[in-house]
């Protein structure tokens, strides 16, 4: 197995953070549609309005970032950030004052 393919600096995590308006019925519908579309693209909720997706490479991360950009709603604030697996592994998570566990690593098979 090629070490470069599994390098913790090559594997990426894409984070999508958003604050969308929900004042009107139309706003709530746009919010729900955006959330559903990023879930359908393989993102998982990390925190409320913060979703993450594991990508095997920077090139794969670029594909998913572009998919998010293609579905951006007309209103609201959306942030997209890409970090390495190594950086993600250094996140400290707390539930109140108690340290919490990181989400389990994603196991993905790659078919050639």
Backbone torsions as a table, in degrees:
resi	resn	phi	psi	omega
1	UNK	NA	135.8	-177.4
2	UNK	-74.3	119.5	-178.9
3	UNK	-59.5	-36.9	-178.6
4	UNK	-57.9	-34.2	-177.6
5	UNK	-68.4	-27.8	-176.4
6	UNK	-107.6	9.2	-178.1
7	UNK	-60.9	130.8	-177.9
8	UNK	-65.0	-14.1	176.6
9	UNK	-92.6	-12.6	179.4
10	UNK	-94.6	-36.9	178.4
11	UNK	-69.3	135.9	-173.1
12	UNK	-122.5	155.3	170.4
13	UNK	-120.1	129.4	175.6
14	UNK	-102.3	129.3	177.9
15	UNK	-113.8	132.1	175.0
16	UNK	-119.4	120.1	179.6
17	UNK	-117.2	134.8	-177.8
18	UNK	-146.5	151.3	175.0
19	UNK	-133.8	97.5	-176.4
20	UNK	-107.1	146.2	178.3
21	UNK	-65.3	145.9	179.0
22	UNK	-135.3	23.1	-176.2
23	UNK	-70.6	-39.0	-177.4
24	UNK	-108.7	167.5	177.6
25	UNK	-61.1	-39.3	178.7
26	UNK	-65.2	-40.1	177.0
27	UNK	-60.4	-46.7	-178.8
28	UNK	-63.7	-35.2	178.3
29	UNK	-66.8	-42.4	177.2
30	UNK	-63.8	-41.5	177.8
31	UNK	-59.4	-49.7	-177.9
32	UNK	-63.7	-39.7	-179.7
33	UNK	-65.4	-45.6	179.4
34	UNK	-61.4	-46.8	-179.9
35	UNK	-60.0	-44.8	179.6
36	UNK	-63.5	-40.1	-178.3
37	UNK	-66.6	-39.0	178.9
38	UNK	-72.9	-32.4	174.4
39	UNK	-63.8	-41.6	178.9
40	UNK	-63.8	-24.7	178.9
41	UNK	-87.5	7.6	174.5
42	UNK	97.8	5.9	176.3
43	UNK	-77.7	152.2	176.7
44	UNK	-124.6	148.0	178.8
45	UNK	-70.5	125.9	175.7
46	UNK	-97.8	-45.2	172.1
47	UNK	-146.1	170.4	179.2
48	UNK	-56.1	124.4	-179.1
49	UNK	64.1	23.5	173.4
50	UNK	-136.8	118.2	-175.8
51	UNK	-121.1	146.3	-178.2
52	UNK	-128.1	154.5	176.9
53	UNK	-144.3	132.1	177.0
54	UNK	-81.8	134.7	177.6
55	UNK	-130.7	139.7	-176.1
56	UNK	-72.3	-16.5	-177.9
57	UNK	-158.0	166.6	176.0
58	UNK	-62.7	-37.8	-179.8
59	UNK	-62.6	-41.3	177.5
60	UNK	-66.7	-37.6	178.0
61	UNK	-62.6	-40.4	179.3
62	UNK	-60.5	-38.6	178.4
63	UNK	-61.1	-45.9	-177.5
64	UNK	-73.6	-32.7	174.5
65	UNK	-62.8	-43.2	179.1
66	UNK	-64.4	-37.0	177.3
67	UNK	-61.8	-40.9	177.9
68	UNK	-64.9	-44.0	179.5
69	UNK	-60.5	-33.5	-179.6
70	UNK	-70.2	-18.9	-177.3
71	UNK	-114.3	13.7	-179.0
72	UNK	-57.4	132.2	176.3
73	UNK	-72.6	160.6	-176.8
74	UNK	-67.8	-28.8	-178.1
75	UNK	-119.4	156.4	174.3
76	UNK	107.4	170.8	179.4
77	UNK	-111.3	126.0	-179.1
78	UNK	-129.2	131.5	174.8
79	UNK	-118.5	140.3	177.3
80	UNK	-125.5	127.9	-179.0
81	UNK	-135.5	143.9	179.5
82	UNK	-121.6	127.8	177.7
83	UNK	-131.5	158.7	179.4
84	UNK	-76.0	161.7	176.8
85	UNK	-61.4	-35.4	178.4
86	UNK	-62.6	-45.1	178.0
87	UNK	-65.1	-42.3	-179.7
88	UNK	-61.7	-37.0	179.6
89	UNK	-66.7	-14.4	179.7
90	UNK	-95.6	2.3	178.8
91	UNK	-66.8	135.8	173.1
92	UNK	-105.0	127.0	-176.8
93	UNK	-118.1	136.4	-179.4
94	UNK	-128.1	144.7	170.9
95	UNK	-112.3	97.2	-169.3
96	UNK	67.8	-128.5	178.2
97	UNK	-93.1	-3.2	-178.4
98	UNK	-92.9	134.3	178.1
99	UNK	-70.5	137.0	179.6
100	UNK	-109.7	163.5	179.9
101	UNK	-81.9	149.3	172.6
102	UNK	-67.8	155.0	173.5
103	UNK	-59.4	148.8	-179.4
104	UNK	-62.3	147.4	179.3
105	UNK	-62.9	148.5	-178.9
106	UNK	-83.0	131.5	175.7
107	UNK	-105.8	114.6	179.9
108	UNK	-125.4	138.2	175.7
109	UNK	-93.0	143.2	177.8
110	UNK	-115.6	121.8	179.6
111	UNK	-100.3	141.2	-177.7
112	UNK	-102.0	NA	NA
